[in-house]
Amino acid sequence: MESWPGVGPAVAARLVKLGVMRPEDLLFLLPLRYEDETRVTPVAQAPTGSSVLVEGRIVRVERKEGPRPQLVAHLDDGTGLLTGRWLHVYPGTAKRLEAGKRMRWFGEVRVGFFGEREMFHPRLVPLEAPLPDRLTPVYPSVEGLSQGLLRRLVRRALEVVAPAEWLDEALRAREQLPPLREALECLHAPPAGADERRLDAARRRLKLEELVAQQASMRRARAVRRSATAPALPEAEGPVRRACARRCPSPSPRRSSGCSPKSTPIWENLIRCTVCSWATWAAARRWWPL
């Protein structure tokens, strides 16, 4: 990942905490939720507790001193008044907040102590920027990784990485599932007003992809276990057999009466020589498959 633009050793180390070691892993870093910046919501219709995009004119800017200094700006869009509060003020933010200037804010609408609508640290959106036609994803993150950086990395991965398609077309048609690339693009950047059935089909496609990958890895591990057989003892009587005999308990009466070690598999001898030891049985089952 360090060879990608904007990804150095520090960023790569933080990406590892999210399970991203290769560019392909970015495709499966799915969003936790989405934010709708595709439309402007009137202040009077903005639901409390939801993140919305509002547009209006700043009517007043003031600084409140005290134990926790604040920068407070009031925005009016003609339907209502919205208060923005900044507890940590950067010089660039204060310079952009000027009375009489028309702006767009994006943030979560809350109800203040006196019943007024307010936003804490709303994001200032340039007024000249066109509204996006897709929802904005919010990814899981760690300290030091911004959402903007993650979105750029995922967008680049969607452009340059070609995911392998493991499901044939007949199976996808039968289950009504989209191709893998289409499902990933739909979940990373769903269009505004996307059909819920389309999103559900994309989620089911990735669930089936994960199930197929898990089953394939289990088959591969099982084949490796079965191919790892124990070596045969080279001699009928020798130091290796005598060492094994010394480590085993004394033979049972049934073994002494007629069971020959030459005609009995070694795993059966181990089972008969142990005293109901599950740990020994598990070890024998691992090295001498039935």
DARA-V217926 format. One line per field, one symbol per residue. burial: I if it has 16 or more other C-alpha atoms within 10 Angstrom, else O. A space follows every 50 residues. Layout:
burial->???
//
This chain:
burial->IOOOOOOOOOOIOIIOOOOIOOIIIIIOIIOOOIIIIIOIOIIOOIOOOO IIIIIIIIIIIOOOOOOOOIIIIIIIIOOOIIIIIIOOOOOOOOOOIIOO OIIIIIIIIIOOOOOOIIIOIIOOIOOOOOOOOIIIIIIOIOOOOOIOOI IOIIIIIIOOOOOOOOOOOOOOOOOOIIIIIOIIIIIIIIIOOOOOOIOO IIIIIIOOOOOOOOOOOOOOOOOOOOOOOOOOOOOOOOOOOOOOOOOOOO OOOOOOOOOOOOOOOOIOIIIOIOOOOOOOOOOIOOOIOO
//
